[in-house]
């Protein structure tokens, strides 16, 4: 994904480390009228990007500069009810800049923006479990979509973060023979972000491809009082 910087400061999850920074920005999602679900609002999505930059590189990141970011992400609702994305930018500090910036003079706004790429929907790769299904391909007033529940690791808190997204499928020949997904099916989707659902404010994705994952064998619950032993 790529976006411009609204605010930058020290990462509060690594407050004592001056090379760990936090960028606050907004993802502006372009509207696609030919395939946009009616129950998805195309709006700017707040995003917080955690990344590493040595002091020698920190001058590159200033308000209104344009940058590119990729890495693990999660979505949640803020106390005010807005859906927010948190991303931890990938990059090896020793030889790779975590957030490549669009070159140019940011103070010359018009010239700088003409050399920036056009707005595009951020792409994601997400693994999740099917929680519910709505609609059918090529029939009905709305697109078919599945609720996918995903759990990711948050390195700042050393704990897991769970969230649910709505994964939509376009009408047309691409998914005409796609088999309906059963509940609790484990899949991975390649998709792009198209907005926020209007009813429950979840992240909405338009699916580009689906990868089926092996179903884990059912493990019966351990009887109360039983434990494991290491000898």
C-alpha positions, 0 to 999 in steps of 0.5 A, a space after each residue: 500500500 502507499 499513502 502520504 504522511 499526516 503525522 510522524 513521531 516516536 513509536 509509543 510501544 518502543 518509547 525508549 528507542 529513537 529509531 522506532 517510529 510511528 506514522 499516522 495516515 489515512 488510506 484513501 480508497 478509490 471507488 470502483 463503480 462496476 463492482 462496488 457492493 452497496 453495503 460498503 462505504 468507500 471512505 478514508 481508513 485511518 492507518 498506523 504504521 510502525 517502522 524502523 528508521 535510523 536517525 540518518 534516514 528520519 529526515 526523509 519522513 515528513 508530512 505530505 511525503 509519499 511512501 510505500 509500505 508492506 508488512 503484517 497488519 491487523 484491523 480493529 475498531 477504535 473507542 470512537 467506533 471507527 475502523 483502524 488498520 495497524 501495519 508493521 512495515 517490513 525491512 531489514 534495518 542494516 540494508 533495506 529502508 522499511 518505508 521507501 519514500 517517493 523522491 522529490 521536493 515535498 515543499 513543491 507540492 504540485 510538482 511532487 504530487 504529479 510524480 506520485 502514483 495514482 490512487 490504488 486499492 491496497 492489496 492484502 494476503 489474509 488467512 482466516 476461517 469462514 464464519 458466515 456466508 451471504 448471497 450467491 455469485 451472479 444472483 441476488 441484489 448484492 455480491 456474495 461474501 464471506 465473513 473471515 475470522 483471522 488471528 495475527 501476532 502483535 510483536 509490540 504486545 507479544 500477544 495475538 490480535 483477532 479481527 473479522 473481515 468481509 470478503 466479497 466475490 465479483 459477479 461474472 465468469 471468474 467465480 461462476 463455478 466456485 464451490 460454496 465454502 462451508 463454515 469453519 473452512 480454513 482459506 487464504 485470500 489474495 484481495 484488495 481493500 475496498 472500504 468499510 462495511 456500513 452495518 458493522 464497520 468491518 474491513 471489506 475486501 474484494 477477493 482476487 484469488 483463494 487458496 484452500 488450507 488443510 483442515 486440522 484434525 479435531 482434538 477432543 478436550 483434555 479431561 479436567 485435571 489431566 496435564 502433560 509431563 516431560 521426562 
